[in-house]
Amino acid sequence: MLYEIHKANPVKKDMWTTVQPAEINIFYRASSDYKPASSARLAYDNENIFVHMETNETDLRMEQKGLGFVHEDSCLEFFFRPEITSQKYLNFEFNPARGMYLSIGTSRFDREFVGEEDYLDLFSVRTQINVNGWILDYSIPLEFLKRFFPSMEYVPGAAMKGNFYKCGDKTRRPHYASWSLVDLPKPDFHRPEFFGDIMFS
């Protein structure tokens, strides 16, 4: 899988209508028969990666407020390795109430929680709930990424590895979906060997 990130100049609220989506439409056996249509879009400028995700999920669970395990709620997720030479990756996970979970590591079993108490401002987190589902917007500053990946740059030709996910472990209708196929008997989103390619253009 390949997703191309284009430069946003200038950054505008309506720019997402012209950005190609990454469809989160690979559902796994552990899912119920509920398959909400979901997608992700990325853009960047010299200082931030901008993330826009949306889903037509309307039967929402959003128990977690603030920092915590949001994957049990209605959840949209972006896992990525900003430097392909590194073994570590970040997992950004959000629910409709702007609850977040963020950690870094090489696999499910060696992760370090990144407890950014000011995360709402740091990442400019916004959600919108409507009759057709919910929308998530946030930005990831280059300055933040350089704390963990000092060689990271937002420049044309740079590459990352990553995946987009839609899940809801304890929702009324549990579901698990991804953009890039996780080719395993059971869904496990913490498998970076199945990340797709993300290229800056």
C-alpha positions as CSV (number, residue, x, y, z in Angstrom):
1,M,0.0,0.0,0.0
2,L,1.2,3.5,-0.8
3,Y,-0.2,6.8,0.4
4,E,1.2,10.2,-0.8
5,I,1.2,13.2,1.4
6,H,1.0,16.5,-0.4
7,K,2.1,19.9,0.9
8,A,-0.7,22.2,2.2
9,N,0.0,25.8,1.2
10,P,-1.8,27.5,2.7
11,V,-3.5,25.3,5.3
12,K,-7.3,25.8,4.9
13,K,-10.3,24.1,6.5
14,D,-11.8,23.1,3.2
15,M,-8.6,21.6,1.8
16,W,-9.6,18.0,2.7
17,T,-12.1,17.9,-0.1
18,T,-9.2,17.9,-2.6
19,V,-7.0,15.4,-0.7
20,Q,-7.0,11.8,-1.7
21,P,-8.3,9.5,1.1
22,A,-6.7,6.3,2.5
23,E,-9.8,4.1,2.8
24,I,-9.9,2.1,6.1
25,N,-11.9,-0.8,4.6
26,I,-10.2,-4.0,5.4
27,F,-12.3,-5.6,8.2
28,Y,-11.2,-8.6,10.3
29,R,-13.0,-11.8,11.5
30,A,-13.2,-10.6,15.1
31,S,-15.5,-7.8,13.9
32,S,-19.3,-7.9,14.2
33,D,-21.2,-7.4,11.0
34,Y,-20.9,-3.7,11.6
35,K,-18.5,-2.1,9.0
36,P,-18.5,1.7,9.3
37,A,-17.1,3.5,6.3
38,S,-13.9,5.3,7.4
39,S,-11.0,7.1,5.9
40,A,-7.8,9.1,6.6
41,R,-6.2,12.0,4.9
42,L,-2.8,13.6,5.5
43,A,-1.1,16.8,4.5
44,Y,2.0,18.7,5.7
45,D,3.7,22.1,5.8
46,N,7.2,23.0,7.1
47,E,6.2,22.5,10.7
48,N,3.4,20.0,11.0
49,I,1.7,16.9,9.7
50,F,-2.0,17.4,9.5
51,V,-4.3,14.4,10.1
52,H,-8.0,14.3,9.1
53,M,-9.9,11.1,9.8
54,E,-13.7,10.5,9.4
55,T,-16.1,7.7,9.9
56,N,-19.9,7.2,9.5
57,E,-20.0,5.4,12.9
58,T,-23.0,6.9,14.7
59,D,-23.6,4.4,17.6
60,L,-20.8,5.9,19.7
61,R,-19.0,4.8,22.8
62,M,-16.8,7.5,24.4
63,E,-16.2,6.7,28.0
64,Q,-12.5,7.7,28.2
65,K,-11.9,11.4,28.8
66,G,-8.4,12.8,28.7
67,L,-5.4,10.4,28.4
68,G,-6.2,6.7,28.6
69,F,-7.2,3.5,26.7
70,V,-9.5,4.8,24.0
71,H,-9.4,1.7,21.8
72,E,-12.2,0.3,23.9
73,D,-14.4,3.2,22.7
74,S,-15.2,4.3,19.2
75,C,-11.7,5.0,18.0
76,L,-9.7,6.2,15.0
77,E,-6.0,5.5,15.0
78,F,-2.8,6.4,13.1
79,F,0.3,4.3,13.8
80,F,3.5,5.4,12.0
81,R,7.3,5.1,11.9
82,P,8.5,8.6,11.0
83,E,12.0,7.3,10.2
84,I,12.0,4.1,8.3
85,T,15.5,3.3,9.6
86,S,14.2,3.2,13.2
87,Q,12.4,0.3,14.7
88,K,10.2,2.5,16.9
89,Y,6.8,3.8,15.9
90,L,4.1,6.0,17.5
91,N,0.5,5.2,17.9
92,F,-2.0,8.1,18.0
93,E,-5.5,6.9,19.1
94,F,-8.5,9.1,19.7
95,N,-12.2,8.8,20.5
96,P,-15.0,11.3,19.7
97,A,-14.6,12.9,23.2
98,R,-11.0,13.8,22.3
99,G,-9.7,11.2,24.7
100,M,-6.2,10.1,23.5
101,Y,-3.7,7.3,23.9
102,L,-0.1,7.8,22.7
103,S,2.9,5.6,23.1
104,I,6.2,4.7,21.4
105,G,8.1,1.5,21.0
106,T,9.1,-1.3,18.7
107,S,6.1,-3.7,19.3
108,R,3.0,-4.2,21.5
109,F,5.2,-5.5,24.3
110,D,7.8,-2.7,24.8
111,R,5.8,0.5,24.6
112,E,6.4,3.6,26.6
113,F,3.4,5.9,27.3
114,V,3.8,9.4,26.1
115,G,1.8,11.4,28.6
116,E,1.5,14.8,27.1
117,E,-0.9,16.5,29.5
118,D,-1.3,19.5,27.2
119,Y,-2.0,17.2,24.2
120,L,-5.2,19.1,23.2
121,D,-3.2,22.2,22.5
122,L,0.0,20.5,21.4
123,F,-1.7,18.5,18.7
124,S,-4.6,21.0,18.1
125,V,-7.1,18.2,18.6
126,R,-10.7,18.7,17.3
127,T,-13.6,16.4,16.9
128,Q,-17.0,16.9,15.3
129,I,-20.0,14.6,15.9
130,N,-23.0,14.8,13.6
131,V,-25.9,12.7,12.4
132,N,-23.6,11.0,9.8
133,G,-20.8,10.0,12.1
134,W,-17.8,11.8,13.5
135,I,-14.7,13.6,12.3
136,L,-11.2,13.9,13.9
137,D,-8.6,16.6,13.1
138,Y,-5.2,17.1,14.7
139,S,-1.7,18.1,13.8
140,I,1.7,16.6,14.8
141,P,4.5,19.2,15.1
142,L,7.9,18.4,13.6
143,E,9.4,19.7,16.8
144,F,7.6,17.0,18.8
145,L,8.7,14.2,16.4
146,K,12.3,15.3,16.6
147,R,12.3,14.5,20.3
148,F,12.1,10.8,19.4
149,F,13.3,10.9,15.7
150,P,15.9,13.6,15.5
151,S,16.5,13.1,11.8
152,M,12.9,13.4,10.8
153,E,12.2,16.0,8.1
154,Y,9.0,17.0,6.2
155,V,10.5,17.2,2.7
156,P,9.5,15.9,-0.7
157,G,10.9,12.4,-1.2
158,A,11.0,11.6,2.5
159,A,9.3,8.3,3.5
160,M,7.5,6.9,6.5
161,K,5.8,3.6,7.2
162,G,2.4,3.5,8.8
163,N,-1.2,2.3,9.0
164,F,-4.7,3.8,9.7
165,Y,-7.2,1.9,11.8
166,K,-10.8,2.0,12.9
167,C,-11.8,0.0,16.0
168,G,-14.2,-0.2,19.0
169,D,-13.4,-3.0,21.3
170,K,-16.3,-2.4,23.7
171,T,-18.7,-0.7,21.5
172,R,-22.2,-2.3,21.1
173,R,-21.0,-3.6,17.7
174,P,-17.2,-4.3,18.0
175,H,-15.2,-3.8,14.8
176,Y,-11.6,-3.8,13.6
177,A,-10.5,-2.4,10.3
178,S,-7.3,-1.1,8.7
179,W,-6.0,0.6,5.5
180,S,-3.0,-1.7,5.0
181,L,-3.7,-5.4,5.4
182,V,-2.6,-7.1,8.7
183,D,-2.2,-10.6,7.4
184,L,-2.7,-12.6,10.6
185,P,-5.4,-15.0,11.9
186,K,-6.4,-12.5,14.6
187,P,-6.3,-8.7,14.3
188,D,-3.2,-7.1,15.9
189,F,-2.6,-3.5,15.0
190,H,0.8,-3.4,16.7
191,R,2.5,-5.3,13.9
192,P,4.7,-2.8,12.0
193,E,5.8,-5.4,9.5
194,F,2.4,-4.8,7.9
195,F,2.6,-1.0,7.7
196,G,2.1,0.6,4.3
197,D,4.4,3.2,2.6
198,I,3.7,6.9,3.2
199,M,5.6,9.2,0.9
200,F,6.0,13.0,1.0
201,S,5.5,14.7,-2.4
